[in-house]
Amino acid sequence: MTGTIVNSLAIIIGCLLGIVIKDRLTDKISNTIMQGLALCILYIGISGTLKSKDSMIPMIMIGSMVVGAIIGEIIDIDKWLNKLGEVLEKKFKKEGNKISISEGFVSSSLLFCVGAMAILGALNSGLKGDNSTLYVKSILDGVTSIILASSLGIGVIFSSVTVLIYQGAIALSSSLLVGVLNTQVIDNMTAVGSLLIVALGLNMLKVTKIKVANLLPAVVIPIIVGLFM
């Protein structure tokens, strides 16, 4: 859990720095920074989808997205995440502030949790006590949270709780997952998760309005496929 705690603290510190910087930036500069970050997120997502060497990955991705979308829409994860964001917004948003706390919370939570480093780092932490991957992720997330907070505001800081719960749960249950998560399954999960990161980047550019949260169950589908292959 040490690596996960450090990761959450890095996001909090980065967000606070971003808030300080934000007060010195114009809306024009903030918008341009966000567009640049969205392009970087697109690159990260596209790179991740192309890393898997499994010849079955296109079919696995399609199947994962279809099944994941059905599950996600039935549960309506997007609605619950946004409701939580709205609760935070009511409690912490200052009058006259045009920046959505809900958007900052949801976008940053998805970005920090959907990815190979979150899964692999938490697994290594739980199984081997090796936090090196999560320490590297902490640096990356800390820098990213500075940029996100400078554009999306204080909502980003609440994603630190999401990271703590998500990565902590993986680390604590890692002994149960070790027999299932082989290299191929992790690669497939990474490819599917990276596709969601592409969707997040497109949303940040306002090109699309994809309900990325409702596609989150797709990341788990490769584990089920791996059990039968």
GIBEL-V732550 format. One record per backbone hydrogen bond with DSSP energy under -0.5 kcal/mol. CO is the residue of the C=O (numbers start at 1). NH is the residue of the N-H. Records with the same first field share a line. If there is no record, write none. Layout:
# GIBEL-V732550
CO = NH + NH
This chain:
# GIBEL-V732550
1 = 5
2 = 6
3 = 7
4 = 8
5 = 9
6 = 10
7 = 11
8 = 12
9 = 13
10 = 14
11 = 15
12 = 16
13 = 17
14 = 18
15 = 19
16 = 20
17 = 21
18 = 22
19 = 23
21 = 24
22 = 25
26 = 30
27 = 31
28 = 32
29 = 33
30 = 34
31 = 35
32 = 36
33 = 37
34 = 38
35 = 39
36 = 40
37 = 41
38 = 42
39 = 43
40 = 44
41 = 45
42 = 46
43 = 47
44 = 48
45 = 49
46 = 50
47 = 50
48 = 51
54 = 57
56 = 60
57 = 61
58 = 62
59 = 63
60 = 64
61 = 65
62 = 66
63 = 67
64 = 68
65 = 69
66 = 70
67 = 71
68 = 72
69 = 73
70 = 74
71 = 75
72 = 76 + 77
76 = 80
77 = 81
78 = 82
79 = 83
80 = 84
81 = 85
82 = 86
83 = 87
84 = 88
85 = 89
86 = 90
87 = 91
88 = 92
89 = 93
94 = 97
96 = 98
99 = 101
100 = 104
101 = 105
102 = 106
103 = 107
104 = 108
105 = 109
106 = 110
107 = 111
108 = 112
109 = 113
110 = 114
113 = 115
115 = 119
116 = 120
117 = 121
118 = 122
119 = 123
120 = 124
121 = 125
122 = 126
123 = 127
124 = 128 + 129 + 130
125 = 129
129 = 131
131 = 135
132 = 136
133 = 137
134 = 138
135 = 139
136 = 140
137 = 141
138 = 142
139 = 143
140 = 144
141 = 145
142 = 146
143 = 147
144 = 148
145 = 149
146 = 150
147 = 151
148 = 151 + 152
149 = 153
152 = 155
153 = 156
154 = 157 + 158
155 = 158
156 = 159
157 = 160
158 = 161 + 162
159 = 163
160 = 164
161 = 165
162 = 166
163 = 167 + 168
164 = 168
165 = 169
166 = 170
167 = 171
168 = 172
169 = 173
171 = 174
173 = 176 + 177
174 = 178
177 = 180 + 181
180 = 182
182 = 186
183 = 187
184 = 188
185 = 189
186 = 190
187 = 191
188 = 192
189 = 193
190 = 194
191 = 195
192 = 196
193 = 197
194 = 198
195 = 199
196 = 200
197 = 201
198 = 202
199 = 203
200 = 204
201 = 205
202 = 207 + 208
203 = 206
210 = 212
211 = 214
212 = 215
213 = 216
215 = 218
216 = 219
217 = 220 + 221
218 = 222
220 = 223 + 224
221 = 225
222 = 226
223 = 227
224 = 228
225 = 228
226 = 229
